[in-house]
Amino acid sequence: MSLSAKPVQKFLIDCRDELLELSAPSGKITKEAAREASARSKSLSTNLDDQGVSFAGRAFQHTYFQSKFERRGFLVYSLFAKIFSGGSSPVKDAFQSCLTKKGRAAAGIEGPVRIVSYGDGPGTAASGLVWANKHFLGFSSNAGTDEVLQVELLDYEPTWKRYEATLRKRFSPELNTTFRRCDVTSALAPEDDGEEEAYDADGNYIYKPPSLNRGLGGVGASSLASVDLHLFAYVANETSCAAAAGSYTFYTDLVLLAKPGALFVFLDVQQRSQAALTAIVAAMNQALENRTRALIEMAKDLSASADATSAETLVTVAAAVTVAAAVSVAGAAAA
C-alpha cells in the first residue's frame, strides 16, 4: 500500500503555524531578540551542540519552531515508515510486537502504549507519532484510554509548558499528551526523593531541592519502568558533556529500570553525534551486563543453598534483561 506524505506534511505545517503565532503574540519580536535567538540557534547546531544552549525566551522558541518543528516531526514519521515498509528484521519485529495494536494483541500485552519523548518540550518529535499511528500502529482514536497512545514530553526547560495545551489539542485524539520537567544528565529518583537538609564543613545549612527526576525512578505512577518506547530525538548529543561527567547515570538507571522488550531510539545530528551515541549505548549495555552477571551469581548461590525456585526466577530475570539490551541496541541502530 502506497502512503501519501502530503497529509503528514500539512498536519505538521498547520501545527507549526499555530505554535509560531503562540510563541510570538501579534508577531512582535524585536530585531535584537531575533538576532540573539538566531545566534543561539546557530551555536546549538555547531560549536555548542555537545554542551547545550538555553531554550528559554519566546524569540528563541519562535525561531526553534520555525526551523525545527516540521522537519523533525517528519523525520520521526519517516523512521516509522522506513521500519514498517521494509522487509522482516529484528527491529521491525520489535516495533510490531511492542507498539502496534495487532502485535500487542498477539503477544498478550495489555494496557495502553506508553511513549516518552525526552528533550521534547516543543513536541517536535512527538508530532511525527500522530501519523505514525494512523499509518502503522493501528490504534483507534475513538476508543477508550487503552486505545490512545500515551505520550509524555520530558524536558529540562520549564517554559515549554506554555505550549502543552496547544500540543495536546493538536495531537488529539491520536495522542494523549502531557509535559513534565526532566534532567537527562542526572540520576533517576524515586517518588519519595524530596528536600534534603545538609550542612557543609563549617556547619552552614545547605538546601537541596527535590530532583527534577523525582518519581521517574522506582515503582510509582510516574515511574519510567512501564514505558514501551524511549525516544531521544536531538537531546543526547547536546547534553553529552554533562551526561559524560555524570557517567551517563540517567541512561544506565533508565535501561536497568526499563521493562523487557522496551525500545530505545536515538535520533541526532549526523556524524558529530556518533561518538556521544556510541558512548551512551556502551554505558547502557555495560550496566545491563553487570546486572546480568550479578543476577546469575546470585542464582548460583541460591541454587547451592537449595532454593531452586528463587534461583530459576533470577535466571529468568537475567535473561529478560539481556533481551532488553539487544532491543536497545537495535533501536539505536535503526535511528
C-alpha positions as CSV (number, residue, x, y, z in Angstrom):
1,M,0.0,0.0,0.0
2,S,1.4,3.4,-1.0
3,L,1.0,6.0,1.7
4,S,1.0,9.7,0.8
5,A,3.2,12.1,2.8
6,K,1.2,15.1,1.9
7,P,-1.4,14.9,4.8
8,V,1.5,14.4,7.2
9,Q,3.3,17.5,6.0
10,K,0.1,19.6,6.0
11,F,-0.6,18.5,9.6
12,L,2.9,19.4,10.7
13,I,2.8,22.8,9.0
14,D,-0.6,23.6,10.5
15,C,0.8,22.7,14.0
16,R,3.9,24.7,13.4
17,D,2.0,27.8,12.3
18,E,-0.2,27.8,15.4
19,L,2.8,27.4,17.6
20,L,4.6,30.3,15.8
21,E,1.6,32.5,16.5
22,L,1.5,31.4,20.1
23,S,5.3,32.0,20.6
24,A,5.2,35.5,19.1
25,P,1.9,37.3,20.0
26,S,1.0,39.7,17.3
27,G,4.3,38.8,15.6
28,K,6.1,41.2,17.9
29,I,9.8,40.2,18.3
30,T,12.4,42.9,18.4
31,K,15.3,42.8,15.9
32,E,17.7,42.5,18.8
33,A,15.9,39.5,20.3
34,A,15.7,37.9,16.9
35,R,19.4,38.3,16.3
36,E,20.2,36.8,19.7
37,A,17.9,33.9,19.1
38,S,19.5,33.2,15.7
39,A,23.0,33.2,17.2
40,R,21.9,30.9,20.0
41,S,20.3,28.5,17.5
42,K,23.4,28.5,15.3
43,S,25.6,27.7,18.4
44,L,23.3,24.8,19.2
45,S,23.8,23.3,15.7
46,T,27.6,23.9,15.5
47,N,30.2,24.5,18.2
48,L,28.0,24.0,21.3
49,D,25.9,21.1,20.1
50,D,27.5,18.8,22.8
51,Q,27.3,21.3,25.7
52,G,23.7,22.6,25.4
53,V,22.2,26.0,24.9
54,S,19.4,27.6,26.9
55,F,16.0,27.2,25.3
56,A,14.3,30.0,27.3
57,G,12.7,33.0,25.7
58,R,9.8,33.4,23.2
59,A,12.1,34.7,20.5
60,F,14.3,31.6,20.6
61,Q,11.3,29.3,20.8
62,H,9.7,31.1,17.9
63,T,12.9,30.5,15.9
64,Y,13.1,26.9,17.0
65,F,9.5,26.2,15.9
66,Q,10.2,27.9,12.6
67,S,13.3,25.9,11.8
68,K,12.8,22.6,13.5
69,F,9.2,21.6,14.0
70,E,8.2,20.4,10.6
71,R,11.5,18.8,9.7
72,R,11.9,16.9,12.9
73,G,8.3,15.7,13.1
74,F,8.6,14.4,9.6
75,L,11.9,12.7,10.4
76,V,10.2,10.7,13.2
77,Y,7.3,9.8,10.9
78,S,9.8,8.7,8.2
79,L,11.7,6.5,10.7
80,F,8.4,4.6,11.3
81,A,7.7,4.5,7.6
82,K,11.2,3.1,6.9
83,I,10.9,0.4,9.5
84,F,7.3,-0.7,8.7
85,S,7.7,-0.5,4.9
86,G,10.8,-2.6,4.9
87,G,11.2,-6.4,4.9
88,S,11.3,-8.5,8.0
89,S,14.0,-7.6,10.5
90,P,14.6,-7.8,14.3
91,V,13.9,-4.0,14.6
92,K,10.6,-4.3,12.6
93,D,9.6,-7.4,14.7
94,A,10.3,-5.5,17.9
95,F,8.3,-2.4,16.8
96,Q,5.4,-4.5,15.7
97,S,5.1,-6.6,18.9
98,C,5.7,-3.6,21.2
99,L,3.9,-0.7,19.5
100,T,1.2,-2.0,17.2
101,K,-2.4,-2.9,18.1
102,K,-2.2,-6.2,16.3
103,G,1.2,-7.1,17.6
104,R,0.4,-6.3,21.2
105,A,-2.8,-8.4,21.0
106,A,-0.8,-11.3,19.6
107,A,1.7,-11.0,22.3
108,G,-0.9,-10.7,25.0
109,I,0.2,-7.3,26.1
110,E,-2.5,-5.3,27.9
111,G,-2.9,-1.6,28.6
112,P,-2.1,1.5,26.6
113,V,1.1,2.1,24.7
114,R,3.3,4.5,26.7
115,I,5.9,6.6,24.8
116,V,8.3,9.1,26.4
117,S,10.0,11.7,24.2
118,Y,13.0,13.1,26.0
119,G,14.1,16.7,25.5
120,D,10.9,17.3,23.5
121,G,9.1,20.1,25.3
122,P,8.2,21.7,22.0
123,G,6.7,18.5,20.7
124,T,8.8,18.4,17.5
125,A,9.5,14.7,17.7
126,A,6.1,13.7,19.2
127,S,4.3,15.4,16.3
128,G,5.5,12.6,14.0
129,L,3.8,10.0,16.1
130,V,0.3,11.2,15.2
131,W,0.5,10.0,11.6
132,A,2.8,7.1,12.5
133,N,-0.2,5.8,14.5
134,K,-2.6,6.5,11.6
135,H,-0.5,4.7,9.1
136,F,1.4,2.0,11.0
137,L,0.4,1.4,14.7
138,G,-3.3,0.9,14.1
139,F,-4.8,2.3,17.4
140,S,-8.2,3.8,17.1
141,S,-8.6,7.4,18.2
142,N,-12.3,6.8,19.0
143,A,-11.9,4.1,21.6
144,G,-11.2,4.1,25.3
145,T,-8.0,5.2,27.0
146,D,-6.3,1.8,26.3
147,E,-6.6,2.7,22.6
148,V,-4.9,6.0,22.7
149,L,-1.1,6.4,22.7
150,Q,0.1,7.9,26.0
151,V,2.9,10.3,25.1
152,E,4.9,12.2,27.7
153,L,7.1,15.1,26.8
154,L,10.0,15.4,29.2
155,D,12.3,18.4,29.0
156,Y,14.6,20.5,31.2
157,E,13.3,23.9,30.1
158,P,10.2,24.8,32.1
159,T,8.7,27.4,29.7
160,W,7.9,24.8,27.1
161,K,4.9,24.0,29.3
162,R,3.2,27.1,27.9
163,Y,2.6,25.1,24.7
164,E,1.3,21.9,26.4
165,A,-2.4,22.7,25.9
166,T,-1.9,23.6,22.2
167,L,0.1,20.4,21.6
168,R,-2.5,18.3,23.4
169,K,-5.3,19.8,21.3
170,R,-3.3,19.4,18.1
171,F,-2.2,15.8,18.7
172,S,-5.7,14.7,20.0
173,P,-7.4,12.3,19.6
174,E,-4.4,10.2,18.3
175,L,-2.2,11.0,21.3
176,N,-2.8,11.8,24.9
177,T,0.0,14.3,25.5
178,T,1.4,15.6,28.8
179,F,4.5,17.6,29.8
180,R,6.8,17.5,32.8
181,R,10.4,18.5,33.6
182,C,13.3,16.1,33.5
183,D,17.1,16.2,33.5
184,V,18.8,13.6,31.3
185,T,22.2,14.4,32.9
186,S,21.2,13.4,36.4
187,A,20.2,10.1,38.1
188,L,16.6,8.9,38.2
189,A,14.9,9.4,41.6
190,P,12.0,7.6,43.3
191,E,8.8,9.3,44.4
192,D,9.9,9.7,48.0
193,D,13.0,11.7,47.0
194,G,12.3,15.1,48.5
195,E,14.0,18.0,50.0
196,E,17.2,17.2,51.9
197,E,18.9,19.0,54.8
198,A,22.6,19.0,54.8
199,Y,25.5,21.0,56.3
200,D,28.9,22.0,54.9
201,A,32.2,21.5,56.7
202,D,31.6,24.8,58.6
203,G,28.2,23.8,59.8
204,N,26.3,26.0,57.4
205,Y,22.9,24.8,56.3
206,I,22.6,23.7,52.7
207,Y,19.3,23.3,51.0
208,K,19.0,20.6,48.3
209,P,15.7,20.9,46.3
210,P,14.0,17.7,45.1
211,S,15.4,16.2,41.9
212,L,13.7,17.1,38.6
213,N,13.7,13.4,38.1
214,R,11.7,12.7,41.2
215,G,9.2,9.9,40.6
216,L,10.7,8.8,37.3
217,G,12.6,6.1,39.1
218,G,11.2,3.5,41.5
219,V,7.7,1.9,41.0
220,G,5.3,4.9,41.4
221,A,2.7,6.1,38.9
222,S,5.3,8.4,37.2
223,S,8.0,5.8,37.0
224,L,9.5,5.1,33.6
225,A,9.5,1.4,34.3
226,S,6.4,0.8,32.2
227,V,7.4,2.8,29.1
228,D,7.3,0.9,25.8
229,L,9.3,3.4,23.7
230,H,12.0,5.7,24.9
231,L,12.6,8.3,22.2
232,F,15.7,10.6,22.3
233,A,15.5,13.0,19.4
234,Y,18.2,15.7,19.3
235,V,18.8,15.7,23.1
236,A,21.5,13.0,23.7
237,N,24.3,14.8,21.9
238,E,23.5,18.4,23.0
239,T,23.7,17.2,26.7
240,S,26.6,14.7,26.2
241,C,29.3,16.7,28.0
242,A,27.2,16.9,31.2
243,A,26.0,13.3,30.8
244,A,29.5,12.0,30.4
245,A,30.7,14.0,33.5
246,G,28.0,12.1,35.4
247,S,29.0,8.7,34.0
248,Y,25.8,8.6,31.9
249,T,23.8,7.9,35.1
250,F,20.4,8.8,33.6
251,Y,20.8,6.3,30.8
252,T,22.2,3.5,32.9
253,D,19.5,4.0,35.5
254,L,16.9,4.0,32.8
255,V,18.0,0.9,31.0
256,L,18.1,-1.0,34.3
257,L,14.6,0.2,35.1
258,A,13.1,-0.5,31.7
259,K,10.9,-3.4,31.2
260,P,12.0,-6.3,29.0
261,G,11.3,-5.5,25.4
262,A,11.3,-1.7,25.8
263,L,12.6,0.1,22.8
264,F,15.2,2.8,22.8
265,V,15.5,5.1,19.7
266,F,18.2,7.8,19.3
267,L,17.9,10.4,16.5
268,D,20.5,13.1,16.4
269,V,22.8,15.2,14.2
270,Q,24.8,13.2,11.6
271,Q,28.4,12.4,12.2
272,R,29.0,14.8,15.1
273,S,26.7,12.8,17.4
274,Q,28.2,9.4,16.6
275,A,30.8,9.4,19.4
276,A,28.2,10.6,22.0
277,L,25.6,8.0,21.0
278,T,28.2,5.2,20.9
279,A,29.3,6.1,24.4
280,I,25.8,6.2,25.7
281,V,24.8,2.9,24.3
282,A,28.1,1.3,25.5
283,A,27.3,2.6,29.0
284,M,23.8,1.2,28.9
285,N,25.0,-2.2,27.7
286,Q,27.7,-2.3,30.3
287,A,25.1,-1.6,33.0
288,L,23.0,-4.5,31.7
289,E,25.9,-6.9,31.5
290,N,26.9,-6.0,35.1
291,R,23.3,-6.6,36.3
292,T,23.0,-9.9,34.4
293,R,26.3,-11.1,35.8
294,A,25.2,-10.2,39.4
295,L,21.9,-11.9,39.0
296,I,23.5,-15.1,37.7
297,E,25.9,-15.2,40.6
298,M,23.0,-14.7,43.0
299,A,21.2,-17.6,41.3
300,K,24.2,-19.8,41.7
301,D,24.4,-19.0,45.4
302,L,20.7,-19.7,45.8
303,S,20.9,-22.9,43.9
304,A,23.8,-24.1,46.1
305,S,21.6,-23.4,49.1
306,A,18.7,-25.5,47.6
307,D,16.5,-22.5,46.9
308,A,15.9,-23.7,43.3
309,T,12.7,-21.7,42.8
310,S,14.3,-18.4,43.6
311,A,17.4,-19.3,41.5
312,E,15.2,-20.1,38.5
313,T,13.4,-16.8,38.9
314,L,16.7,-14.9,38.9
315,V,18.0,-16.6,35.9
316,T,14.8,-15.7,34.1
317,V,15.1,-12.1,35.1
318,A,18.8,-12.1,33.9
319,A,17.7,-13.5,30.5
320,A,14.9,-10.8,30.2
321,V,17.4,-8.1,31.0
322,T,19.7,-9.4,28.3
323,V,16.8,-9.3,25.8
324,A,16.2,-5.7,26.7
325,A,19.8,-4.9,25.9
326,A,19.6,-6.5,22.5
327,V,16.5,-4.5,21.6
328,S,18.0,-1.2,22.9
329,V,21.0,-1.6,20.6
330,A,18.7,-2.5,17.7
331,G,16.7,0.6,18.3
332,A,19.7,2.8,18.4
333,A,21.0,1.3,15.2
334,A,17.7,1.9,13.5
335,A,18.0,5.6,14.2
